[in-house]
């Protein structure tokens, strides 16, 4: 009984750690595909913790006498085991920019795998394919009992392939160190599970939470996905997000806004670089406020005083509407902060065309539209 209580306490602590991290990510990181992937991972880990707590409570509260309760905890556990490996795999591919696997194909396969798994587990009380509980409350393994573990093993092999390839091909030492962090991220929970079973000490769940905490702190310190000045997504992850948006079925509604600060050099010359930085921060704030409600959207600082927004339009000319809203919002922010320099922006707008085969070609077209805007001295206009 003491061991079970200790396991419950350890799991609750781990659950709280992951819950706090989830709220912190929501409050401090910018909306992006990366944020969605990380939050999905945290959500599936929460499912695992919940299933584990339910299983432990079945020993102390229901004492194996309530069959539906036991089925529920086991089904959630099996689904979360596969979910953790799938979301770890897709997130690592995204973070390390691996070219071993096609990212879009990986996401489709992951979705199919998860769907099949959920179907198998939800139906197991009737089919007994994974497990079943007999009339004497005995746990009996079904013919597909090892299915979640085998699937997880396959995904972890793929994860190691991605990490090793990144270590071999990375020219930047920081990239290699970042890849090595993933090895620790994968191995620590596995070691924790082995130790937990060997000495009957409940450390698996807490080791999973602590490992993710350490990884998240290192990830945040490196500013892997964000621009250090504005807090927006950086150029590296902009290209990845834009590539994914260009692969969507509704990409014909994709629009890209290329945004540039007007006379930015004069702001630096007349008011100093600190005021120039503040101007860029205000632009970033305007972009965030005007794109928060958009779905399938990425917002990034492209470089210098250039910013990019890409999103799927719900209605025609949403790009023009967002562009107009951004200019008005920036004017308001300049007034509220009583800024020394009332920074203004020009916005070039370009809709996706099938001829754009790469994100760079799409960005180049929007940059050409921006050039025309600058030349004609309009604030915003849509060139198609």
N, C-alpha and C positions, 0 to 999 in steps of 0.2 A: 504493500500500500504506500509506503514512504517513497519508493522509486517512482510510482505512478504520479504521486503528488508533485514530486520534483520535476518530472517530465512536463506536467501541465504548467507549472510555474515557468519553466525554461521556455516553453513554447509561447506562452503569453508575453514574456519579455521580448522574444524575437518578433512576435507579431506587432508589438507596440513600436519597436525600432523601425520596422519596415513601413508601418503606418505613418510615422513621423517623417520618414524620408519621402514617402509619396506626397504628403502635403507640402513639404519643402520644395520638391521638384515642381509641383503645380504653381506655387507662389513665386518661385524665383527664376524658372527657366521659361524661354520663349516657346510659343506654340510651334511645333515642328513635327516632322515624322519621327525624329529621334525621341522627342518627349513622349510621343504616343507609344513607341516601342518599349521604352523604359517603364512607363506606367503600366503597360500590359504585362510586363515581366513581374512587376511588384504585385499586380492584381492576382496573377496565377500563383505566386508564392503565398499570398494571403489565403487562397483556396486550400493550398497544401496544409498550412498551419491550422485552418479551421477543421479540415478533415482529421488531422492528427489529434486535436483537442477532443473532437467528437468521439474518436476511437477510444481515447483514454477515459473519457467520461462513461463510456459504455461498460468499462470494467468496474467503475466505482458506483455509478448511479443506477444503471439499468442491469448491470451484471449479466450481459449477454441475453437478457430475456425479452428484448424488444427487437424483433427481426427487422422491421422497416428502418429503424434508427441505425442499425449496424450496416444495412445495405447502403444507406445514404452516405455514411462516413467513408465506406470503402470506395464507392463510385467517385466521390469527390477526390479521394486520394489518388486513384488511378488516373483520372483526367488531369490532375495537377502535375503528376510526375511527367507525363508526356508534354504537357503545356510548358513546363519549365525548360525542358530540353529544346523544344521548338523555338520558343521566344529567345532563348540564349543564342541559338544558332543564327536566327535572322538578325538579331541585334548586333552580333559580332561581325557578321558579313557587312552590315551597314557601317559600323564604326571603323573597320579596318579597310574598307573599300576593296574587298576581295573581288577578283575577277575570275576565280575558279568556277564559281556558280553564277548563273544568271539570276540577278536579284529578283526580277519579276517572276521568273519561273519558280524560284525558291518559295516565294510567298504563296503562289498558287498551290504548290505541293504541300506546304505547311498547313494551309487552310483545309485541303482535302484530308490530310492525315488527321488533323484535329477533329474534323467532322465525322470521319469514320470511327475514331476512338470514342467520341461522345455517344454515337449511335450504339456501339457495342456495349458500353458500360451502362447506359440508361436501360438497355434491353436485357441486361444480364440477370435481373431478378426473375425473368420469365424464361430466358434461354439457357442460363447457366453456362454460357460460353467462357466467361472469365472466372467466376466462382459462384458458389451457391451455399445457402445455409439450410441444413436438413432439419428434420423435426426435432432432433435432439440438440439443436443449436450448435452443431459442429460445422466448422468452416471447411468446405471442400473445394479444392482448386479445379477449375474447368480446363478444357483443352487449349484455350487461348490465354491462360493465366499469365504466361511470360511475355505476352504481346507488348504491354507498355514498356517493360524493361528492355526488350530487344529493340523497339523503336527508339527509345532513349539512347541506347548504346550506339545505334547507327548515327544518330544526330551528334553525339559527343565525338565519334570518330571524325565526322565531317568538320566539327569545330576545331579539332586538333589539326586537321589538314589545313584549314584556313589560317590558323595561328602560325604554324610552321612555315607556310608559304610566305606569310607577311614578314616573318623574321628573316627569311632568306633573301627576299627581294627588296626590303626596305633599305634605302640609302641613308635615311636620317636615323641617328641614334635614338632620338626621342620616340620615333615610330616603333623601333624594336623594343624599347623599354615598355611602351604602351602595350605591345603585343604580349610581352612576358607577363604583364599584369593579368591578362586573361587566363594564362596557365594557372596562376595562383587562384584566380576566381573559380576555375573549374575544379582544381585538385583539392582545395581545402574542404569543401563540403563532402567530397568523396572520402577523404581521409577521416573526416569527422564521423561519417557514417560507419566506417570500419572500426574505428576506436569505440564508438558508442555500442556496437554489437559485441565487440571483444570483451570489454570490461563492464558492460551494462551501466555505462554512465551517460546520462542524457545531454549530449553536447551537439548533436547533429543540427537541430533547428537553430540554436543560437549561433553556431559557427556559420551557417548560411547567412544569417542576418548581419553578423559582424563583418564577414567577408565582403558582402555587398556594400556595407557602410564604408569600409576602407577603400574599396574600389571607387565608390562615388566621390569620396573626398579627393582622391588622386585625380579622378576624371575632372572634377571641378577646378582643381588647382592648375591643371594643364590648359584650361580653356580650349578643350579639344573642338568643341562645336560652336563656341560663341566668340563674338568680337569683344575684346577686352574693354573698349571704350564705350560703345553704345549698348552692349548686352544683347544685340541682335545675333542671328545666326551668322557665321562667317562664310567666306567665299567657298571654302572647301565643301561645306555641307550644303551650300546653295546649289552647287553643280549636281550633287547627288540627288537632292530633292527635285530639282528641275528635270533631271533625267527621268525620274519616276513619274512625274506629272506628264511628261511627253509620251509615256507608254500607256497612259490611261485610255480607256475606250472613248471617253468624252473629251479627249484632248482638243477636239475642234473648238471647244469653248474656253480653251486655255488662253490667258492673256498675260503679258509681261509688261511691267512698268519699270522703265529705267529712269532713275531720279538723280538729279545732280544739283548741288548747291550753286547758286548764282554768285559770281564774283567772290569766290571763297578765298582766293589769294589776297584780295583787298582787305578782307576781314582779318586775316592773319597779320598783314602788314600794318593795318591801322590800329588794331586792338590787341594784338599779341596772339600767340598760339593757344594760350589757355582759353581765351574767348572763342577761338576757332574750334577747339574741342567741345566747348559748351554748345556751340551752334550745331555741331554734328549730333550731340546728345539730344538736343531739342528736336532735330529732324527725326531721330530714332523714336522719340516719344510720340511724335505725330503719326508715324507709320504704325506703331503698335496700337494706338488708340483707334485708328481707322480700319484696321484689319483684324481686330480681335474676334469679331463675329464670323469671319469668313472660314469656310471649310475648304480643305484641299488647297492650302495656301502656304507659301514659304516667304519669309521676309528676311532680308540679309543686307549687311553692309558689303558691297562688292569690292570696295577699295577706295582709299582717299575720301573724297566727298561724294562718292557715288553709292547709291543704294538700289536694290532691286526687290520688287514684289511680283510674285507669280501666283495666280490662283485660277480656279475654274469659275467662270461667270455663270450665275443663275439666269440672268437675263442679258440681252444684248446691251452693250454700252455700260455695263457695270464697271468696266475699267475706267471709263471717262468719269463716272460718278465718284469712284474712289479717289481718282486723281484730284478732282475738284475739292472733295472733302478734306484731303490731306493738306492742300494749300491753305484752306480756311482754318483748319485746326492748328497748323503751324503759326499762322498769324496770331491766333488766340494765345498760344503758348508763349510767343515772344512778348505779348502784352502782359500776360500774367507774371512772367518772371522779370519784367522790366529789363529786358536784355539790352546790352550795349549795342549789339548789332542785330537788327531785325533781318535775320537770314531768310532768304527766299529760295525757292527751288523751281527748276524746270523739269517737266516729266514727258518722256517719250513713251508712247504706247504702241505695242505691236501684238496682234493676234497670231496664234499659232497657224503655221502652214505646213503641209506635208513635206515640203521641200527642205524644211529644217530637220536635218538628220542628227544634229548634236546640240546640246545646250549652248555651246559657244556660238553656233550659227544663229540660234534664236536671239541670244543676247546681242550679237552684232547687229541684227536687224532692228532691235529696240534702241540700240545705241545710235544707229543712223537716224531713227525717228527723233531721238533726243537732239541730235545735231541740227536737224531741220527746225526744231522748236527753238533752239538757241539762236539760230541764224535769223529766224523771223521774229524772235523776241516775244513769243507767246508763252503763257504760263502752262497751258496744257492743250494737247490736240491729239487726235487719233489718226495716224497714218496707216492706211491698209492698202 
